Amino acid sequence: MPNWLKQYKWFAAGGFVLVIIISAIIVMQNVKHEPSASPSVPDEAAAHSSDRPQTVKKDEKAKEAEAIVIDLKGAVKQPGVYEMRAGDRVHHLLKKAGGTVKKAAEEQVNLAAVLQDGMVLYIPYEGEEAAPIPSESVASAADGGAGEMININTASSEELQEIPGVGPSKAESIITYREENGPFQTIEDITNVSGIGEKSFEKIKSSISVK
């Protein structure tokens, strides 16, 4: 066989082997760059994540619906406005406020009474009369109910006695004061009446008006 024919066979064989090697390299590179065979996992995770904001919003609304606001005054260590949870009782609120002071007439207060949203709770000092804790129907006045207030310029003695802590003697003192000095200009003026001081005013100011 001529030498040139032998050389041609060797070149042909070498070229064939080279083609096989190149093809194998290309196939291996394609395998490496193929995406993961489980694309459904990220999709499923994304689906779950899209539900989370709605769930969080529902939880926040539920918490807001459960929250109630109480105005605590009187013989307590930390009077003020407190945010409580629906169903909490008076003793829960007092605990949150640090408890009562030494001169508090705590025995006059129903510690087991259920708190109502928007209510004013006054803890009396010794010698004072405790205002009754409003029932649910009365407390609902803060949400747009009747919420009648006593006009101290026009109320009769019987009507004035509906004010927390005002008995017959104080009612007569209020009437005498306005007859001698004219109508009250502001609700704060009621502290000029004998027997009604700043502490009593804090207890009754949400129940009185001058118009």
C-alpha positions as CSV (number, residue, x, y, z in Angstrom):
1,M,0.0,0.0,0.0
2,P,1.4,3.4,-0.9
3,N,2.7,5.5,2.0
4,W,0.4,8.4,1.2
5,L,-2.7,6.1,1.5
6,K,-1.5,4.9,4.9
7,Q,-1.0,8.5,6.1
8,Y,-4.5,9.4,4.9
9,K,-6.0,6.6,6.9
10,W,-4.2,7.8,10.1
11,F,-5.4,11.3,9.5
12,A,-9.0,10.1,9.0
13,A,-8.9,8.0,12.1
14,G,-7.5,10.8,14.2
15,G,-10.1,13.2,12.9
16,F,-12.9,10.8,13.8
17,V,-11.5,10.4,17.3
18,L,-11.2,14.2,17.7
19,V,-14.9,14.7,16.6
20,I,-16.0,12.1,19.2
21,I,-14.0,13.9,22.0
22,I,-15.4,17.3,21.0
23,S,-18.9,15.9,21.0
24,A,-18.5,14.3,24.4
25,I,-17.2,17.7,25.8
26,I,-20.3,19.5,24.4
27,V,-22.7,17.0,25.9
28,M,-21.0,17.2,29.3
29,Q,-21.2,21.0,29.3
30,N,-24.9,20.9,28.4
31,V,-25.6,18.5,31.3
32,K,-23.9,20.9,33.8
33,H,-26.0,23.9,32.7
34,E,-29.3,22.1,32.7
35,P,-31.7,23.6,35.4
36,S,-32.8,21.6,38.5
37,A,-35.3,19.0,37.8
38,S,-37.6,20.2,40.6
39,P,-38.8,23.7,39.6
40,S,-42.1,23.1,41.5
41,V,-40.4,23.7,44.9
42,P,-39.7,27.4,44.4
43,D,-43.2,27.8,42.8
44,E,-44.8,26.2,45.8
45,A,-42.8,28.3,48.2
46,A,-43.8,31.4,46.3
47,A,-47.4,30.4,46.5
48,H,-47.1,30.0,50.3
49,S,-45.3,33.3,50.6
50,S,-48.1,35.1,48.7
51,D,-50.6,33.9,51.3
52,R,-48.5,35.2,54.3
53,P,-49.3,39.0,53.9
54,Q,-53.1,38.2,54.0
55,T,-52.7,36.0,57.1
56,V,-50.7,38.7,58.9
57,K,-53.3,41.4,58.1
58,K,-56.1,39.1,59.4
59,D,-54.1,38.6,62.6
60,E,-53.6,42.3,63.1
61,K,-57.3,43.1,62.5
62,A,-58.2,40.4,65.1
63,K,-55.8,42.0,67.7
64,E,-57.3,45.4,67.0
65,A,-60.8,44.1,67.5
66,E,-59.8,42.6,70.8
67,A,-58.2,45.8,72.1
68,I,-60.2,48.2,74.4
69,V,-59.1,51.5,75.9
70,I,-59.8,52.5,79.5
71,D,-59.2,55.9,81.3
72,L,-58.1,55.0,84.8
73,K,-58.2,57.8,87.5
74,G,-58.1,58.3,91.2
75,A,-56.2,56.5,93.9
76,V,-53.9,54.5,91.8
77,K,-50.1,54.6,91.4
78,Q,-50.1,55.2,87.7
79,P,-53.3,56.8,86.5
80,G,-53.8,57.2,82.7
81,V,-55.2,55.7,79.6
82,Y,-54.6,52.0,79.2
83,E,-55.1,49.6,76.3
84,M,-56.5,46.3,77.5
85,R,-58.0,43.2,76.0
86,A,-61.7,42.5,75.7
87,G,-62.8,40.4,78.6
88,D,-60.2,41.8,81.1
89,R,-61.4,42.8,84.5
90,V,-60.8,45.6,86.9
91,H,-58.1,43.8,88.8
92,H,-56.1,43.3,85.5
93,L,-56.2,47.0,84.9
94,L,-55.1,47.8,88.5
95,K,-52.2,45.4,88.2
96,K,-51.1,47.0,85.0
97,A,-51.3,50.5,86.7
98,G,-49.0,49.4,89.5
99,G,-51.8,48.9,92.0
100,T,-53.6,51.3,94.3
101,V,-52.2,53.9,96.7
102,K,-52.3,53.4,100.5
103,K,-55.3,55.7,101.0
104,A,-57.4,54.0,98.3
105,A,-60.9,52.7,99.3
106,E,-60.3,49.6,97.2
107,E,-63.0,47.7,99.1
108,Q,-65.6,49.9,97.4
109,V,-64.6,48.7,93.9
110,N,-65.7,45.5,92.3
111,L,-62.4,44.0,91.2
112,A,-64.1,41.3,89.2
113,A,-66.1,43.7,87.0
114,V,-65.5,43.3,83.3
115,L,-63.9,46.4,81.6
116,Q,-65.8,48.1,78.8
117,D,-64.2,50.0,75.9
118,G,-64.2,53.8,76.4
119,M,-65.1,53.6,80.1
120,V,-63.7,55.9,82.8
121,L,-62.8,54.0,86.0
122,Y,-62.3,56.1,89.1
123,I,-60.8,54.4,92.2
124,P,-62.0,56.4,95.3
125,Y,-59.8,57.6,98.2
126,E,-60.8,56.9,101.7
127,G,-63.9,58.9,102.6
128,E,-65.1,59.1,99.0
129,E,-68.0,57.2,97.5
130,A,-67.2,54.9,94.6
131,A,-68.9,55.6,91.3
132,P,-70.7,52.5,90.0
133,I,-68.8,50.8,87.2
134,P,-71.0,51.3,84.1
135,S,-72.7,48.3,82.6
136,E,-72.1,47.3,79.0
137,S,-75.2,49.2,77.9
138,V,-74.0,52.4,79.6
139,A,-70.4,52.0,78.3
140,S,-71.7,51.7,74.8
141,A,-72.5,55.4,74.9
142,A,-68.8,56.0,74.2
143,D,-69.4,54.3,70.8
144,G,-72.1,56.7,69.7
145,G,-75.0,55.9,72.2
146,A,-77.0,58.5,74.0
147,G,-74.3,59.3,76.6
148,E,-76.4,61.9,78.4
149,M,-74.5,64.4,80.6
150,I,-75.9,66.4,83.5
151,N,-76.2,70.1,82.8
152,I,-75.1,71.6,86.2
153,N,-76.7,74.9,85.2
154,T,-80.2,73.6,84.7
155,A,-80.4,70.2,86.5
156,S,-82.7,69.8,89.5
157,S,-81.6,68.4,92.8
158,E,-82.7,64.9,91.8
159,E,-80.9,65.1,88.5
160,L,-77.7,66.4,90.1
161,Q,-77.7,63.4,92.4
162,E,-77.3,61.2,89.3
163,I,-73.7,62.5,89.1
164,P,-71.3,60.0,90.6
165,G,-70.5,60.9,94.3
166,V,-73.1,63.7,94.5
167,G,-75.7,63.3,97.2
168,P,-78.5,65.5,98.4
169,S,-76.3,67.9,100.3
170,K,-73.8,68.5,97.5
171,A,-76.7,68.8,95.0
172,E,-78.2,71.6,97.2
173,S,-74.8,73.3,97.4
174,I,-74.5,73.3,93.6
175,I,-78.0,74.9,93.3
176,T,-77.2,77.5,96.0
177,Y,-73.9,78.4,94.3
178,R,-75.4,79.0,90.9
179,E,-78.3,81.0,92.4
180,E,-75.8,83.2,94.2
181,N,-73.1,83.5,91.5
182,G,-74.9,82.9,88.3
183,P,-74.5,80.0,85.9
184,F,-71.3,78.0,85.7
185,Q,-69.1,79.1,82.8
186,T,-67.0,76.0,82.6
187,I,-67.3,72.6,84.2
188,E,-64.1,73.4,86.2
189,D,-66.1,76.0,88.1
190,I,-67.9,73.3,90.0
191,T,-64.8,73.0,92.2
192,N,-65.8,76.4,93.7
193,V,-68.7,74.6,95.3
194,S,-68.2,73.7,98.9
195,G,-67.4,69.9,99.2
196,I,-66.3,69.4,95.6
197,G,-62.5,69.5,95.2
198,E,-60.1,68.4,92.5
199,K,-60.3,64.8,93.3
200,S,-64.1,64.8,93.1
201,F,-64.0,66.8,89.9
202,E,-61.8,64.1,88.3
203,K,-64.5,61.6,89.1
204,I,-67.4,63.6,87.8
205,K,-66.0,65.7,84.9
206,S,-67.0,63.2,82.2
207,S,-70.6,63.2,83.5
208,I,-71.3,67.0,83.6
209,S,-71.7,69.9,81.2
210,V,-72.6,73.6,81.3
211,K,-74.6,73.7,78.1
